[in-house]
Amino acid sequence: MSYDKNGIKNILNTIDEMLNKEFPCTLIANKKLMQRGMADLLEVEISDKVESKAEELSKMIDKHIMFEAAKSKRSIEDFQLVWNVNEIKFDVKTTEENKFSMPNLISIDRLKKYYLKNPNHFIVYIFVDYYIECDENNKFIHIRSIKSSFIENISWNCLKIQNLGKGQLQIINKDALEFDVTISREEWFGMLKIKATDFYNDLIKKTKKRLIEWESM
């Protein structure tokens, strides 16, 4: 599963530096805006910032980088950057401070198909932590921190596969998120294979037990 990393890490580092320079900041929203609405607002804010830097990123690697918004709500990404055979899908994950969060990342089946289709495909998560203050009419959304990571740099110590669809990769606790930049893509994907196999074997056992219970009625 060899792939060309030329420019990929530099692009992610530049985006990370740019976002952390632009933020922390405060967004003002209607007091009635619910959590999903706040997440959408933050996603748009992050997406707009990255789009505004597409030309600068292109000059950095001397390639024309195209910014593309998600094609549908079912898309893996909130937005993506594409050049030559390279494609980076970005998914923004937002968490309100002091609230327990176990965000779902991606279906393991979709991840397998996307990564195996082209070794120059990448998935990056942008984790945004924020807190809220309110007055009579408005919510003030204060962005506390932003951290970007390739999915293969998220440590398996804080990941599990949830029984949803064909299996959903999930963060166990957002507040205990760990990153491992030393692990290779091949090693991380090898661990995914082990975890997926264990998940399906355990699911088979549970399903057989439930089947026996019904048959014995």
CYANA upper distance limits for C-alpha pairs under 8 A (distance plus 0.5 A):
  1 MET  CA    116 LEU  CA      8.48
  1 MET  CA    119 PRO  CA      6.70
  1 MET  CA    186 GLU  CA      7.03
  2 SER  CA    119 PRO  CA      7.07
  3 TYR  CA    119 PRO  CA      5.66
  3 TYR  CA    120 ASN  CA      6.27
  4 ASP  CA    119 PRO  CA      8.42
  4 ASP  CA    120 ASN  CA      7.08
  5 LYS  CA      9 LYS  CA      7.38
  5 LYS  CA    120 ASN  CA      8.43
  7 GLY  CA     11 ILE  CA      6.52
  7 GLY  CA     61 ILE  CA      6.61
  8 ILE  CA     12 LEU  CA      6.92
  9 LYS  CA     13 ASN  CA      6.57
 10 ASN  CA     14 THR  CA      6.55
 11 ILE  CA     15 ILE  CA      6.69
 11 ILE  CA     57 LEU  CA      7.12
 12 LEU  CA     16 ASP  CA      6.59
 12 LEU  CA    148 SER  CA      7.95
 13 ASN  CA     17 GLU  CA      6.61
 14 THR  CA     18 MET  CA      6.51
 14 THR  CA     57 LEU  CA      8.43
 15 ILE  CA     19 LEU  CA      6.57
 15 ILE  CA     50 VAL  CA      7.41
 16 ASP  CA     20 ASN  CA      6.67
 16 ASP  CA    146 ILE  CA      8.14
 16 ASP  CA    147 LYS  CA      7.26
 16 ASP  CA    148 SER  CA      6.60
 17 GLU  CA     21 LYS  CA      6.57
 18 MET  CA     22 GLU  CA      6.71
 19 LEU  CA     23 PHE  CA      6.45
 19 LEU  CA     46 ILE  CA      8.11
 19 LEU  CA     49 LYS  CA      7.93
 19 LEU  CA    146 ILE  CA      7.59
 20 ASN  CA     24 PRO  CA      7.33
 20 ASN  CA    145 SER  CA      7.82
 20 ASN  CA    146 ILE  CA      6.82
 23 PHE  CA    143 ILE  CA      7.15
 23 PHE  CA    144 ARG  CA      8.25
 23 PHE  CA    145 SER  CA      7.96
 23 PHE  CA    146 ILE  CA      8.39
 24 PRO  CA    142 HIS  CA      7.49
 24 PRO  CA    143 ILE  CA      5.47
 24 PRO  CA    144 ARG  CA      6.00
 24 PRO  CA    145 SER  CA      6.97
 25 CYS  CA    142 HIS  CA      6.37
 25 CYS  CA    143 ILE  CA      6.05
 25 CYS  CA    144 ARG  CA      8.31
 26 THR  CA    140 PHE  CA      6.74
 26 THR  CA    141 ILE  CA      5.86
 26 THR  CA    142 HIS  CA      4.92
 26 THR  CA    143 ILE  CA      6.74
 27 LEU  CA    140 PHE  CA      6.28
 27 LEU  CA    141 ILE  CA      5.51
 27 LEU  CA    142 HIS  CA      7.05
 28 ILE  CA    138 ASN  CA      7.05
 28 ILE  CA    139 LYS  CA      6.33
 28 ILE  CA    140 PHE  CA      5.32
 28 ILE  CA    141 ILE  CA      6.77
 29 ALA  CA     33 LEU  CA      7.31
 29 ALA  CA    138 ASN  CA      6.12
 29 ALA  CA    139 LYS  CA      5.62
 29 ALA  CA    140 PHE  CA      6.98
 29 ALA  CA    141 ILE  CA      8.03
 30 ASN  CA    137 ASN  CA      6.95
 30 ASN  CA    138 ASN  CA      5.25
 30 ASN  CA    139 LYS  CA      6.35
 31 LYS  CA    134 CYS  CA      7.54
 31 LYS  CA    135 ASP  CA      8.45
 31 LYS  CA    136 GLU  CA      8.19
 31 LYS  CA    137 ASN  CA      5.96
 31 LYS  CA    138 ASN  CA      4.82
 31 LYS  CA    139 LYS  CA      5.28
 33 LEU  CA     37 GLY  CA      6.28
 33 LEU  CA     38 MET  CA      7.13
 33 LEU  CA    139 LYS  CA      8.36
 34 MET  CA     38 MET  CA      6.84
 35 GLN  CA     39 ALA  CA      6.73
 36 ARG  CA     40 ASP  CA      6.75
 37 GLY  CA     41 LEU  CA      6.67
 38 MET  CA     42 LEU  CA      6.73
 39 ALA  CA     43 GLU  CA      6.63
 39 ALA  CA     93 LYS  CA      8.41
 39 ALA  CA     94 THR  CA      6.50
 40 ASP  CA     44 VAL  CA      6.74
 41 LEU  CA     45 GLU  CA      6.78
 42 LEU  CA     46 ILE  CA      6.68
 42 LEU  CA     94 THR  CA      8.09
 43 GLU  CA     47 SER  CA      6.48
 43 GLU  CA     78 ASP  CA      7.89
 43 GLU  CA     92 VAL  CA      6.45
 44 VAL  CA     48 ASP  CA      6.47
 45 GLU  CA     49 LYS  CA      6.86
 46 ILE  CA     50 VAL  CA      6.89
 46 ILE  CA     92 VAL  CA      8.39
 47 SER  CA     51 GLU  CA      6.63
 47 SER  CA     78 ASP  CA      8.11
 47 SER  CA     79 PHE  CA      7.25
 48 ASP  CA     52 SER  CA      6.66
 49 LYS  CA     53 LYS  CA      7.19
 50 VAL  CA     54 ALA  CA      7.03
 51 GLU  CA     67 PHE  CA      6.50
 53 LYS  CA     57 LEU  CA      6.66
 54 ALA  CA     58 SER  CA      6.65
 54 ALA  CA     65 ILE  CA      6.77
 54 ALA  CA     66 MET  CA      7.52
 54 ALA  CA     67 PHE  CA      7.05
 55 GLU  CA     59 LYS  CA      6.91
 55 GLU  CA     64 HIS  CA      8.20
 55 GLU  CA     65 ILE  CA      7.72
 56 GLU  CA     60 MET  CA      6.86
 57 LEU  CA     61 ILE  CA      7.25
 57 LEU  CA     65 ILE  CA      7.64
 58 SER  CA     62 ASP  CA      6.12
 58 SER  CA     63 LYS  CA      5.56
 58 SER  CA     64 HIS  CA      5.54
 58 SER  CA     65 ILE  CA      5.69
 59 LYS  CA     63 LYS  CA      7.16
 59 LYS  CA     64 HIS  CA      8.23
 63 LYS  CA     83 TRP  CA      7.39
 64 HIS  CA     83 TRP  CA      6.69
 65 ILE  CA     81 LEU  CA      6.81
 65 ILE  CA     82 VAL  CA      6.10
 65 ILE  CA     83 TRP  CA      5.42
 66 MET  CA     81 LEU  CA      6.08
 66 MET  CA     82 VAL  CA      5.63
 66 MET  CA     83 TRP  CA      6.86
 67 PHE  CA     79 PHE  CA      7.82
 67 PHE  CA     80 GLN  CA      6.46
 67 PHE  CA     81 LEU  CA      5.34
 67 PHE  CA     82 VAL  CA      7.17
 68 GLU  CA     79 PHE  CA      6.18
 68 GLU  CA     80 GLN  CA      5.76
 68 GLU  CA     81 LEU  CA      6.83
 68 GLU  CA     82 VAL  CA      8.19
 69 ALA  CA     78 ASP  CA      6.94
 69 ALA  CA     79 PHE  CA      4.83
 69 ALA  CA     80 GLN  CA      6.92
 70 ALA  CA     75 SER  CA      6.55
 70 ALA  CA     76 ILE  CA      8.50
 70 ALA  CA     77 GLU  CA      6.43
 70 ALA  CA     78 ASP  CA      5.64
 70 ALA  CA     79 PHE  CA      5.49
 70 ALA  CA     80 GLN  CA      7.79
 71 LYS  CA     75 SER  CA      6.89
 76 ILE  CA     89 LYS  CA      7.75
 76 ILE  CA     91 ASP  CA      7.67
 76 ILE  CA    106 ILE  CA      7.74
 77 GLU  CA     89 LYS  CA      5.68
 77 GLU  CA     90 PHE  CA      5.67
 77 GLU  CA     91 ASP  CA      5.33
 78 ASP  CA     89 LYS  CA      8.03
 78 ASP  CA     90 PHE  CA      6.42
 78 ASP  CA     91 ASP  CA      5.63
 78 ASP  CA     92 VAL  CA      7.19
 79 PHE  CA     89 LYS  CA      6.69
 79 PHE  CA     90 PHE  CA      6.02
 79 PHE  CA     91 ASP  CA      7.60
 80 GLN  CA     87 GLU  CA      7.48
 80 GLN  CA     88 ILE  CA      5.97
 80 GLN  CA     89 LYS  CA      4.89
 80 GLN  CA     90 PHE  CA      6.14
 81 LEU  CA     87 GLU  CA      6.34
 81 LEU  CA     88 ILE  CA      5.77
 81 LEU  CA     89 LYS  CA      7.21
 82 VAL  CA     86 ASN  CA      6.28
 82 VAL  CA     87 GLU  CA      5.05
 82 VAL  CA     88 ILE  CA      7.03
 83 TRP  CA     87 GLU  CA      7.11
 85 VAL  CA    120 ASN  CA      6.93
 86 ASN  CA    120 ASN  CA      5.46
 86 ASN  CA    121 HIS  CA      6.51
 87 GLU  CA    120 ASN  CA      6.98
 87 GLU  CA    121 HIS  CA      5.48
 87 GLU  CA    122 PHE  CA      6.68
 88 ILE  CA    121 HIS  CA      6.59
 88 ILE  CA    122 PHE  CA      5.18
 88 ILE  CA    123 ILE  CA      6.22
 88 ILE  CA    124 VAL  CA      7.37
 89 LYS  CA    121 HIS  CA      8.43
 89 LYS  CA    122 PHE  CA      6.67
 89 LYS  CA    123 ILE  CA      5.33
 89 LYS  CA    124 VAL  CA      6.55
 90 PHE  CA    123 ILE  CA      6.56
 90 PHE  CA    124 VAL  CA      5.34
 90 PHE  CA    125 TYR  CA      6.24
 90 PHE  CA    126 ILE  CA      7.48
 91 ASP  CA    123 ILE  CA      8.16
 91 ASP  CA    124 VAL  CA      6.85
 91 ASP  CA    125 TYR  CA      5.41
 91 ASP  CA    126 ILE  CA      6.66
 92 VAL  CA    125 TYR  CA      6.32
 92 VAL  CA    126 ILE  CA      5.19
 92 VAL  CA    127 PHE  CA      6.61
 92 VAL  CA    128 VAL  CA      7.78
 93 LYS  CA    103 PRO  CA      8.08
 93 LYS  CA    125 TYR  CA      7.34
 93 LYS  CA    126 ILE  CA      6.48
 93 LYS  CA    127 PHE  CA      5.39
 93 LYS  CA    128 VAL  CA      6.61
 94 THR  CA    127 PHE  CA      6.42
 94 THR  CA    128 VAL  CA      5.17
 94 THR  CA    129 ASP  CA      6.43
 94 THR  CA    130 TYR  CA      8.06
 95 THR  CA     99 LYS  CA      7.93
 95 THR  CA    101 SER  CA      7.40
 95 THR  CA    127 PHE  CA      8.21
 95 THR  CA    128 VAL  CA      6.74
 95 THR  CA    129 ASP  CA      5.48
 95 THR  CA    130 TYR  CA      6.88
 95 THR  CA    174 LYS  CA      8.43
 96 GLU  CA    129 ASP  CA      6.41
 96 GLU  CA    130 TYR  CA      5.57
 96 GLU  CA    131 TYR  CA      6.00
 96 GLU  CA    132 ILE  CA      8.26
 97 GLU  CA    129 ASP  CA      6.72
 97 GLU  CA    130 TYR  CA      6.13
 97 GLU  CA    131 TYR  CA      5.69
100 PHE  CA    173 ASN  CA      7.61
100 PHE  CA    174 LYS  CA      7.78
100 PHE  CA    175 ASP  CA      7.97
101 SER  CA    173 ASN  CA      6.44
101 SER  CA    174 LYS  CA      5.96
101 SER  CA    175 ASP  CA      8.07
102 MET  CA    170 GLN  CA      7.12
102 MET  CA    171 ILE  CA      5.75
102 MET  CA    172 ILE  CA      5.89
102 MET  CA    173 ASN  CA      5.71
102 MET  CA    174 LYS  CA      6.44
103 PRO  CA    170 GLN  CA      6.40
103 PRO  CA    171 ILE  CA      6.11
103 PRO  CA    172 ILE  CA      8.35
103 PRO  CA    174 LYS  CA      7.71
104 ASN  CA    168 GLN  CA      7.20
104 ASN  CA    169 LEU  CA      6.57
104 ASN  CA    170 GLN  CA      4.85
104 ASN  CA    171 ILE  CA      6.94
105 LEU  CA    168 GLN  CA      7.63
105 LEU  CA    169 LEU  CA      5.96
105 LEU  CA    170 GLN  CA      5.99
105 LEU  CA    171 ILE  CA      7.80
106 ILE  CA    110 ARG  CA      7.59
106 ILE  CA    111 LEU  CA      7.14
106 ILE  CA    168 GLN  CA      6.24
106 ILE  CA    169 LEU  CA      5.93
106 ILE  CA    170 GLN  CA      8.04
107 SER  CA    111 LEU  CA      6.68
107 SER  CA    165 GLY  CA      8.11
107 SER  CA    166 LYS  CA      7.28
107 SER  CA    167 GLY  CA      6.28
107 SER  CA    168 GLN  CA      4.88
107 SER  CA    169 LEU  CA      6.51
108 ILE  CA    112 LYS  CA      6.52
108 ILE  CA    161 ILE  CA      8.49
108 ILE  CA    166 LYS  CA      7.59
108 ILE  CA    167 GLY  CA      6.26
108 ILE  CA    168 GLN  CA      6.26
108 ILE  CA    169 LEU  CA      6.59
108 ILE  CA    196 ALA  CA      8.25
109 ASP  CA    113 LYS  CA      6.78
109 ASP  CA    166 LYS  CA      6.92
109 ASP  CA    167 GLY  CA      7.75
110 ARG  CA    114 TYR  CA      6.49
111 LEU  CA    115 TYR  CA      6.51
112 LYS  CA    116 LEU  CA      6.41
113 LYS  CA    117 LYS  CA      6.38
114 TYR  CA    118 ASN  CA      7.58
114 TYR  CA    121 HIS  CA      7.60
115 TYR  CA    119 PRO  CA      6.69
115 TYR  CA    121 HIS  CA      6.46
115 TYR  CA    122 PHE  CA      7.70
117 LYS  CA    121 HIS  CA      8.44
122 PHE  CA    150 PHE  CA      7.61
122 PHE  CA    151 ILE  CA      8.49
123 ILE  CA    150 PHE  CA      6.27
123 ILE  CA    151 ILE  CA      6.31
124 VAL  CA    148 SER  CA      7.17
124 VAL  CA    149 SER  CA      5.90
124 VAL  CA    150 PHE  CA      4.82
124 VAL  CA    151 ILE  CA      6.29
125 TYR  CA    148 SER  CA      6.11
125 TYR  CA    149 SER  CA      5.93
125 TYR  CA    150 PHE  CA      6.86
125 TYR  CA    151 ILE  CA      7.18
126 ILE  CA    146 ILE  CA      7.29
126 ILE  CA    147 LYS  CA      6.21
126 ILE  CA    148 SER  CA      4.84
126 ILE  CA    149 SER  CA      7.13
127 PHE  CA    146 ILE  CA      6.10
127 PHE  CA    147 LYS  CA      5.68
127 PHE  CA    148 SER  CA      6.69
128 VAL  CA    143 ILE  CA      7.63
128 VAL  CA    144 ARG  CA      8.08
128 VAL  CA    145 SER  CA      6.40
128 VAL  CA    146 ILE  CA      5.19
128 VAL  CA    147 LYS  CA      7.27
129 ASP  CA    143 ILE  CA      6.60
129 ASP  CA    144 ARG  CA      5.96
129 ASP  CA    145 SER  CA      5.81
129 ASP  CA    146 ILE  CA      7.06
130 TYR  CA    141 ILE  CA      7.07
130 TYR  CA    142 HIS  CA      5.89
130 TYR  CA    143 ILE  CA      4.81
130 TYR  CA    144 ARG  CA      5.48
130 TYR  CA    145 SER  CA      7.61
131 TYR  CA    141 ILE  CA      6.51
131 TYR  CA    142 HIS  CA      5.83
131 TYR  CA    143 ILE  CA      7.19
131 TYR  CA    144 ARG  CA      7.55
132 ILE  CA    139 LYS  CA      7.09
132 ILE  CA    140 PHE  CA      6.09
132 ILE  CA    141 ILE  CA      5.35
132 ILE  CA    142 HIS  CA      6.60
133 GLU  CA    139 LYS  CA      6.39
133 GLU  CA    140 PHE  CA      5.61
133 GLU  CA    141 ILE  CA      7.29
133 GLU  CA    142 HIS  CA      8.38
134 CYS  CA    138 ASN  CA      6.21
134 CYS  CA    139 LYS  CA      5.04
134 CYS  CA    140 PHE  CA      6.41
135 ASP  CA    139 LYS  CA      7.24
149 SER  CA    153 ASN  CA      6.77
149 SER  CA    154 ILE  CA      7.57
149 SER  CA    179 PHE  CA      8.35
150 PHE  CA    154 ILE  CA      7.61
152 GLU  CA    183 ILE  CA      8.25
152 GLU  CA    184 SER  CA      8.06
152 GLU  CA    185 ARG  CA      6.28
152 GLU  CA    188 TRP  CA      6.23
152 GLU  CA    189 PHE  CA      7.93
153 ASN  CA    179 PHE  CA      5.93
153 ASN  CA    180 ASP  CA      5.48
153 ASN  CA    181 VAL  CA      5.79
153 ASN  CA    182 THR  CA      8.43
153 ASN  CA    183 ILE  CA      7.42
153 ASN  CA    188 TRP  CA      8.41
154 ILE  CA    158 CYS  CA      8.24
154 ILE  CA    159 LEU  CA      8.39
154 ILE  CA    177 LEU  CA      8.25
154 ILE  CA    178 GLU  CA      6.70
154 ILE  CA    179 PHE  CA      5.12
154 ILE  CA    180 ASP  CA      6.62
155 SER  CA    159 LEU  CA      7.48
155 SER  CA    177 LEU  CA      8.35
155 SER  CA    178 GLU  CA      5.94
155 SER  CA    179 PHE  CA      5.55
155 SER  CA    180 ASP  CA      6.02
156 TRP  CA    160 LYS  CA      8.02
157 ASN  CA    178 GLU  CA      7.79
158 CYS  CA    171 ILE  CA      6.29
158 CYS  CA    172 ILE  CA      5.84
158 CYS  CA    173 ASN  CA      7.30
158 CYS  CA    176 ALA  CA      7.57
158 CYS  CA    177 LEU  CA      6.58
158 CYS  CA    178 GLU  CA      7.06
159 LEU  CA    169 LEU  CA      7.38
159 LEU  CA    170 GLN  CA      6.17
159 LEU  CA    171 ILE  CA      5.23
159 LEU  CA    172 ILE  CA      6.07
160 LYS  CA    169 LEU  CA      6.40
160 LYS  CA    170 GLN  CA      5.92
160 LYS  CA    171 ILE  CA      7.02
160 LYS  CA    172 ILE  CA      7.00
161 ILE  CA    167 GLY  CA      6.38
161 ILE  CA    168 GLN  CA      5.81
161 ILE  CA    169 LEU  CA      5.13
161 ILE  CA    170 GLN  CA      6.46
161 ILE  CA    195 LYS  CA      8.04
161 ILE  CA    196 ALA  CA      7.86
161 ILE  CA    199 PHE  CA      7.48
162 GLN  CA    167 GLY  CA      6.15
162 GLN  CA    168 GLN  CA      5.45
162 GLN  CA    169 LEU  CA      6.74
162 GLN  CA    170 GLN  CA      6.93
163 ASN  CA    167 GLY  CA      5.77
163 ASN  CA    168 GLN  CA      7.07
164 LEU  CA    168 GLN  CA      6.13
167 GLY  CA    196 ALA  CA      8.43
171 ILE  CA    177 LEU  CA      8.13
173 ASN  CA    177 LEU  CA      7.12
183 ILE  CA    187 GLU  CA      6.80
183 ILE  CA    188 TRP  CA      7.05
184 SER  CA    188 TRP  CA      6.73
185 ARG  CA    189 PHE  CA      6.57
186 GLU  CA    190 GLY  CA      6.52
187 GLU  CA    191 MET  CA      6.84
188 TRP  CA    192 LEU  CA      6.84
189 PHE  CA    193 LYS  CA      6.81
190 GLY  CA    194 ILE  CA      7.02
191 MET  CA    195 LYS  CA      6.62
192 LEU  CA    196 ALA  CA      6.42
193 LYS  CA    197 THR  CA      6.60
194 ILE  CA    198 ASP  CA      6.71
195 LYS  CA    199 PHE  CA      6.54
196 ALA  CA    200 TYR  CA      6.69
197 THR  CA    201 ASN  CA      6.64
198 ASP  CA    202 ASP  CA      6.59
199 PHE  CA    203 LEU  CA      6.63
200 TYR  CA    204 ILE  CA      6.63
201 ASN  CA    205 LYS  CA      6.94
202 ASP  CA    206 LYS  CA      6.81
203 LEU  CA    207 THR  CA      6.50
204 ILE  CA    208 LYS  CA      6.58
205 LYS  CA    209 LYS  CA      6.75
206 LYS  CA    210 ARG  CA      6.78
207 THR  CA    211 LEU  CA      6.57
208 LYS  CA    212 ILE  CA      6.69
209 LYS  CA    213 GLU  CA      6.83
210 ARG  CA    214 TRP  CA      6.89
211 LEU  CA    215 GLU  CA      6.63
212 ILE  CA    216 SER  CA      6.51
213 GLU  CA    217 MET  CA      7.18
